[in-house]
Amino acid sequence: MKRLFMTLLTLAAACTYADAREVSGRVISGKEKLGGVIVTDGENFTQTRKNGRFKFDIKDDAEFVYIVTPAGYAADWSSGVPAFYQRAEGQDNFVFDLLKTDDSGDYSIIAVSDPQTKTKKHFAQFSGLPMEELTKTASELEGAVAGIILGDICWDSLELLEDYKKEIVRTGVPFYPVVGNHDHELAAKGDLETTAVYRKAMGPENYAFFLGKDLVIALDNIIYDTQKQYKEGYAPHVLNWVRGLMEFVSEDADLFVAQHGTVFRWFTPEEPWIVATQEFFDIVSGHKVSFISGHTHISNNMIYGEDIVEHNVAAICASWWDTYYCTDGTPSGYKIFTSKDGELEWYYKSLGKGRDYQVEFFMPGESPLHPECIVANVWDWDSDWKVEWFQDGKSMGVLEPVFDLSPNYIKDINATFKGKKIPGYKQPRLNWHYFAAAPDKDAKIVKIVVTGRFGQKWECDVDMSRYSDVGAEKIVPEGLPENAVQMLKDAGIFKM
């Protein structure tokens, strides 16, 4: 029924647009002819027949003809960007010859946020430990492996996009790009005009590819005007493209939506949801949806409903290449999603650390906001984690999240600036992935136990006799309500 609907829609479009032109082509893998592959020009859609061939009308001014890469295959990525697209100008026939990959149905996604290189020095930093780790990680993962860069590939230095492409092929796996606000051309004006340089280097901003039965959708959710003036959200042409795409997607497919900006901006209470959020939710309704975003340089997992979650991935450049930690105390790193036998798991991989490095504990006197407490920073926390504490062998219950600042980031950024003024965007930043246990004055031994959503455990035992002289004055930053966490619960941003 969906296919019939789209065929009729395509015929109607052909009658409506006088500037349409017919093109044809085929999708193959060597001698194999691939049927059922989705083909689009960014507005119109069709599918290949059993013989791998397609024919449809595209806009006369279409910039690309491209495919939704099927599971078990990948377009050649030796240029640094998978070649799932071809330039439409001057062409009427398109051939996509794909490489076979793992067809077991198992897969992994390496999600990297905000390389944000502005200078050659920044790029050299990215090419060091981050690239070494990404390459090692990619070689160790099983099943089909794909990477995705969640925007701000560069920092307004668009010439570095070509350097990035040459570097990322070292990973040995296809890495798909997402456009960020700093990947727009500052001097241009208009949402499409400001990404012209990006499209020339990286291809379409809105596209998709299958992994197993599931679909990864990469989107431009930066509605740009000019000179850093933009809003996060879904422009009408983006919504229309996703709406057309979903007509070809089976109901049992889970979706990953890779985009730069977050869906919910909890740090902007006057305008918390990005443009056209509900319209987008309506389009993907009926599917399990995992948004994967960057932009903030911090780590948060947010739940918007029974089947909609968001992983806001901390920046691999941390605080813009000045520190190891991000402004919220998350170590620089990236996130790995793995689906095996249909079961999805994920974890945050800190640079230079093992997979089990998921929590940092701070002793009494170290936390700026909770100096009387033992504090756990659990940067990949969500409501399916559990943080408990015990005092002298007695269970004191489950800790709820509190807002706090990272002592490690404060040390990191102060060491970098050495008494000089720290720019506002690099100042320590509050986050809710902290948990504070306040022992009694006569407590002897305090234990904190952190249990991850997939069953891992981390424990910390503290001999309180070493901290008997620590003061207990609590600081509440200006502008932060005492009940800030409760306000977020009431807004439905995460469940407890």
C-alpha positions in Angstrom: 0.0 0.0 0.0 2.8 2.4 0.9 4.6 1.7 -2.4 1.3 2.3 -4.4 0.8 5.6 -2.5 4.3 6.8 -3.4 3.9 5.7 -7.0 0.8 7.8 -7.3 2.5 10.7 -5.5 5.4 10.6 -7.9 3.0 10.6 -10.9 1.2 13.5 -9.4 4.4 15.4 -8.8 5.4 14.8 -12.5 2.2 16.5 -13.6 2.6 19.3 -11.1 6.2 20.4 -11.7 7.0 21.7 -15.2 10.7 21.8 -14.3 11.0 18.1 -13.5 13.1 15.8 -15.7 13.2 12.0 -15.9 16.4 10.1 -14.9 17.2 6.5 -14.6 19.9 4.3 -13.2 20.7 1.1 -11.3 22.0 -0.1 -8.0 24.4 -3.0 -8.0 27.1 -4.7 -6.0 29.5 -6.1 -8.6 27.3 -8.5 -10.6 24.5 -8.5 -8.0 21.4 -6.4 -8.9 19.9 -4.8 -5.8 16.1 -4.4 -5.7 14.0 -2.4 -3.3 16.7 0.3 -2.8 15.3 3.7 -2.0 16.4 6.5 -4.4 15.7 10.2 -3.9 16.7 13.6 -5.2 16.1 15.2 -1.8 12.4 15.7 -2.5 11.1 12.9 -4.7 11.4 9.2 -4.1 11.3 5.8 -5.9 12.7 2.3 -5.4 14.7 0.0 -7.6 13.0 -2.9 -9.2 14.2 -6.5 -8.8 16.7 -6.0 -11.6 18.2 -3.1 -9.7 17.0 -0.4 -12.1 15.1 2.7 -11.3 13.4 5.6 -13.2 11.8 8.6 -11.8 11.3 12.4 -12.2 13.6 14.7 -10.3 13.5 18.4 -10.0 15.3 20.1 -12.9 17.5 21.9 -10.4 18.2 18.9 -8.1 21.7 18.9 -6.8 22.0 15.2 -6.1 20.5 11.8 -6.9 21.2 9.5 -4.0 20.3 6.2 -2.4 19.4 5.0 1.1 22.1 2.4 1.4 20.6 -1.0 2.1 21.7 -3.2 5.1 24.7 -5.4 4.3 26.2 -2.9 1.9 28.1 0.4 1.9 29.1 2.9 -0.7 32.8 3.3 -1.3 34.2 5.6 1.4 37.8 6.0 0.2 37.2 9.7 -0.4 36.3 10.3 3.3 32.6 10.4 2.7 30.5 7.4 1.6 29.7 7.8 -2.1 25.9 7.1 -1.8 25.2 10.3 -3.8 26.0 11.6 -7.3 25.8 15.1 -8.7 22.6 15.5 -10.8 23.6 18.4 -13.0 24.3 17.2 -16.6 23.4 13.5 -15.8 20.4 11.4 -16.8 21.8 8.0 -15.8 23.2 7.0 -12.5 25.0 3.8 -11.4 25.6 3.0 -7.7 28.0 0.1 -7.3 28.1 -0.8 -3.6 30.5 -2.8 -1.5 29.3 -5.9 0.5 29.7 -5.6 4.2 28.5 -7.7 7.1 25.0 -9.1 6.6 24.4 -10.8 9.9 22.0 -8.1 11.1 24.3 -7.1 14.0 25.9 -3.7 13.8 27.7 -0.9 15.7 27.6 2.9 15.4 30.5 5.0 16.6 29.0 8.5 17.4 31.5 11.3 17.5 30.5 14.8 18.4 32.1 18.1 17.6 35.7 17.7 16.4 35.4 21.5 15.8 38.9 22.1 14.4 39.6 25.8 13.7 43.3 25.7 13.1 46.0 23.3 11.9 47.0 22.9 15.6 43.5 21.8 16.5 43.5 19.4 13.5 46.8 17.9 14.7 45.2 17.3 18.1 42.3 15.5 16.4 44.7 13.5 14.3 46.5 12.2 17.5 44.9 10.3 20.3 41.3 10.7 19.1 42.0 9.2 15.6 44.2 6.5 17.1 41.4 5.4 19.4 38.7 5.6 16.8 40.7 3.5 14.4 41.4 0.9 17.2 37.8 0.9 18.3 36.5 0.4 14.7 38.8 -2.6 14.2 37.6 -4.3 17.4 33.8 -4.0 16.8 31.8 -6.9 15.2 29.1 -6.9 12.7 28.5 -4.0 10.3 30.3 -0.9 11.6 29.6 2.7 10.7 30.8 6.0 12.2 28.9 9.2 12.3 30.3 12.7 13.0 27.5 14.8 14.7 28.3 18.2 13.2 30.8 21.0 13.8 33.3 19.0 11.9 35.2 22.3 11.6 34.9 25.6 13.4 34.0 28.0 10.7 37.2 27.0 8.8 35.5 25.2 5.9 38.8 24.4 4.2 39.5 21.9 6.9 36.6 19.7 5.7 39.0 18.3 3.1 41.6 17.6 5.7 39.0 15.8 7.8 38.0 13.6 4.8 41.6 12.5 4.3 42.1 11.7 7.9 38.9 9.9 8.8 39.5 7.1 6.2 42.2 5.9 8.6 39.4 4.3 10.7 38.8 1.7 8.0 35.0 2.1 8.2 32.5 4.4 6.6 32.1 7.6 8.6 28.9 9.6 7.8 28.9 13.4 8.3 26.2 15.6 9.9 26.2 19.4 9.3 26.6 21.6 12.3 26.2 25.3 12.8 30.0 25.9 12.5 30.0 24.0 9.1 28.0 26.8 7.5 29.5 29.6 5.4 29.5 32.7 7.5 29.4 35.2 4.7 26.5 33.6 2.8 22.8 34.2 3.6 20.0 31.7 3.7 19.6 28.2 5.1 20.5 26.4 1.8 23.0 29.0 0.6 25.1 28.8 3.8 25.6 25.0 3.3 26.7 25.2 -0.3 30.4 24.8 0.5 29.5 22.0 2.9 27.5 20.1 0.3 30.3 20.5 -2.3 32.7 18.7 0.1 30.4 16.4 2.0 27.2 15.7 -0.1 23.6 16.0 0.9 22.7 17.2 4.4 19.6 14.9 4.7 20.1 11.3 4.0 19.7 7.8 5.5 21.2 4.3 5.5 20.2 0.9 6.9 22.0 -1.1 9.5 20.4 -4.5 10.1 16.7 -3.9 10.1 17.1 -0.4 11.5 17.6 3.0 9.8 20.0 5.8 10.6 18.6 9.2 9.4 21.1 12.1 9.2 19.5 15.5 9.3 20.4 19.2 9.1 18.5 20.6 12.1 20.3 24.0 12.0 18.0 26.6 10.3 20.7 29.1 9.4 20.3 32.8 8.4 23.8 34.3 8.2 26.8 35.3 10.4 26.1 32.8 13.2 22.4 33.7 13.3 20.4 30.4 13.4 17.8 28.3 15.2 17.8 24.6 15.9 14.9 22.8 14.4 13.4 21.2 11.3 12.9 23.4 8.2 9.8 22.5 6.0 11.9 20.9 3.3 13.6 18.6 5.9 10.2 17.6 7.3 8.9 16.9 3.8 11.9 14.7 3.0 11.6 12.7 6.1 7.8 12.3 5.5 8.5 10.9 2.1 11.3 8.6 3.3 9.1 7.1 6.0 6.6 5.8 3.4 9.3 3.3 2.4 10.4 2.2 5.9 8.9 -0.9 7.5 7.0 -0.6 10.7 9.5 -2.8 12.7 12.5 -0.7 11.9 14.0 1.3 14.8 15.3 4.7 14.0 18.5 6.6 14.9 18.2 10.3 14.1 21.7 11.8 13.9 21.6 15.6 14.1 23.8 18.4 15.5 21.4 20.3 17.8 19.5 18.7 20.7 15.7 18.2 20.6 15.2 19.7 24.0 17.3 22.7 25.2 16.9 22.4 29.0 19.3 25.3 29.4 17.0 27.6 27.5 13.7 27.5 29.5 12.1 30.3 27.6 12.2 28.3 24.4 13.0 24.7 25.4 11.9 22.7 22.3 13.5 23.2 18.9 11.4 24.3 15.9 8.8 21.8 14.6 9.6 19.2 17.3 6.1 17.9 17.5 5.7 17.7 13.7 8.8 15.6 13.6 7.6 13.3 16.4 4.3 12.8 14.5 6.1 11.8 11.3 8.2 9.1 13.0 5.4 7.9 15.3 5.1 4.2 15.7 8.9 3.6 15.6 11.4 3.4 18.5 13.5 6.5 18.0 16.9 7.3 19.3 18.1 10.8 18.7 21.9 11.2 18.7 23.1 14.8 18.9 26.1 16.9 19.7 26.4 20.7 19.8 26.4 21.3 23.6 29.8 19.8 24.4 28.2 18.0 27.4 26.6 14.6 28.1 22.9 14.0 28.7 20.5 11.2 28.1 16.9 12.5 27.9 13.6 10.6 27.6 10.7 12.1 25.7 8.2 9.3 25.8 8.0 5.5 25.9 9.7 5.1 22.5 11.7 8.4 22.1 15.1 9.0 23.8 18.0 11.3 23.1 21.7 10.7 23.6 23.4 14.1 23.7 27.1 13.1 23.1 29.9 15.1 24.8 32.5 16.6 22.5 35.6 14.8 21.4 37.4 18.2 21.5 36.2 18.7 25.1 36.4 22.4 25.8 37.5 23.4 22.3 40.8 21.6 22.5 41.9 23.4 25.7 41.1 20.6 28.2 40.6 16.9 28.6 37.2 17.4 30.3 34.1 19.0 28.8 32.6 21.9 30.7 30.2 19.6 32.6 32.9 17.2 33.7 32.5 14.5 31.1 35.8 13.3 29.7 36.4 13.9 26.0 35.4 10.8 24.1 32.7 9.3 21.9 29.7 6.9 22.2 29.3 3.4 20.9 26.0 1.8 20.1 25.9 -2.0 19.4 23.0 -4.1 18.3 23.5 -7.9 18.7 20.6 -10.3 18.1 18.3 -7.4 18.1 19.3 -6.1 21.5 20.7 -2.6 21.6 23.4 -1.5 24.2 25.6 1.6 24.4 28.4 3.1 26.4 30.5 6.2 26.4 34.2 5.7 25.6 36.5 8.3 27.3 39.7 9.0 25.5 42.6 7.1 27.0 40.4 5.1 29.3 38.9 1.6 29.2 35.3 0.8 28.6 34.7 0.4 32.4 35.6 4.0 33.1 32.1 5.4 33.6 32.1 7.3 36.9 34.3 9.6 38.9 34.0 10.0 42.7 34.7 13.2 44.6 35.5 13.3 48.3 34.1 15.7 50.9 35.4 19.2 50.3 35.9 18.8 46.6 32.5 19.6 45.2 31.8 23.3 44.8 28.0 22.9 45.4 28.0 20.0 47.9 31.2 20.3 49.9 29.8 18.1 52.8 29.1 15.3 50.4 30.7 12.4 48.6 29.7 13.0 45.0 29.6 10.7 42.0 29.7 12.1 38.5 27.9 9.5 36.2 28.1 11.2 32.8 26.2 8.5 30.8 23.5 8.3 33.5 19.8 7.8 32.6 16.8 6.8 34.7 17.6 3.1 34.3 20.9 3.5 36.2 20.8 3.3 40.0 23.1 5.1 42.5 22.8 3.8 46.1 24.7 4.7 49.3 25.4 2.9 52.5 26.6 4.3 55.9 28.4 2.0 58.3 26.9 -1.0 56.5 23.3 0.3 56.5 21.5 1.1 53.3 20.6 4.7 53.1 18.6 4.3 49.9 18.8 5.5 46.3 20.3 8.9 45.5 18.6 11.2 43.1 20.4 13.5 40.6 21.6 16.9 41.7 23.1 19.8 39.8 26.8 20.2 40.4 30.1 21.4 38.8 33.1 19.2 38.1 36.2 19.8 40.3 38.2 18.1 37.6 37.1 20.5 34.9 37.7 23.5 37.1 41.3 22.4 37.7 41.7 21.6 34.0 40.5 25.0 32.7 42.2 27.0 35.4 45.5 25.3 34.5 45.0 26.2 30.9 44.3 29.9 31.4 46.7 30.4 34.3 44.8 33.3 35.9 43.7 34.9 32.7 40.0 35.5 32.1 38.2 32.3 31.0 35.7 33.0 28.1 32.0 32.5 29.1 31.5 29.5 26.9 34.4 27.7 28.5 33.2 28.4 32.1 32.3 25.3 34.2 28.8 24.2 33.4 26.1 22.8 35.7 24.7 19.4 34.9 22.3 16.9 36.5 24.4 13.7 36.2 25.8 14.1 39.7 24.8 12.3 42.9 25.6 13.5 46.4 25.6 11.5 49.6 25.6 13.5 52.8 27.0 11.4 55.7 26.2 11.9 59.4 28.9 13.7 61.4 29.7 10.5 63.3 29.7 8.2 60.2 32.8 6.0 59.9 32.6 4.3 56.5 30.4 5.4 53.5 30.0 3.3 50.4 28.5 4.5 47.1 27.4 1.8 44.5 26.6 2.8 40.9 24.7 0.2 38.8 24.6 0.8 35.1 21.5 0.1 32.9 23.2 -3.0 31.5 24.2 -4.4 34.9 27.8 -3.1 35.5 28.7 -1.9 39.0 31.1 0.6 40.3 31.8 1.0 44.1 33.6 3.6 46.2 34.4 3.1 50.0 35.3 6.3 51.9 36.9 6.4 55.4 35.2 9.5 56.8 37.8 9.9 59.5 40.0 11.5 56.9 37.4 14.2 56.2 36.3 15.2 59.7 37.3 18.9 59.3 35.5 19.6 56.0 32.9 22.4 56.2 29.4 21.9 55.1 28.4 25.3 53.6 26.3 24.7 50.5 26.6 27.1 47.6 23.6 27.6 45.2 24.7 29.3 41.9 22.7 32.4 41.0 19.8 31.7 38.7 19.5 28.0 39.6 16.3 27.1 41.5 16.7 24.8 44.5 14.2 22.4 42.9 15.8 22.5 39.4 15.9 18.7 39.0 12.3 18.4 40.1 11.3 21.0 37.5 12.9 18.8 34.8 11.1 15.7 36.1 7.8 17.6 36.0 8.5 18.7 32.4 8.8 15.0 31.5 12.4 15.2 30.3 13.5 12.1 32.3 11.6 9.6 34.4 12.5 8.3 37.8 
